[in-house]
Amino acid sequence: MSEPSTAQQEIKRLESAGDYLQDYERALRAIKAEPQDVRHKYIAVRCLARSGATRQALGLYERFGLGEIDDVDTPDDLAADGG
């Protein structure tokens, strides 16, 4: 596995502090900078859901097409990474 990016490190720090909405915003900035990085998309969805916005998180999950992607980390893999 490759080294986590600076964005991923910041996202993990925010998430571990329980600041899910700020973490969500950081993930969106990371997606804008690296739109092909599916990991940031999963993290954005996860943080939105953890903030209590589950309907919006489901909509974002569908908009990103995450259910149709086979070759990315599963939510369990992300949890093992500290998410």
Secondary structure, DSSP 8 states (H G I E B T S, - for coil): -----HHHHHHHHHHHTT-HHHHHHHHHHHHHH-TT-HHHHHHHHHHHHHTT-HHHHHHHHHHHTGGG--SS--HHHHHHTT-
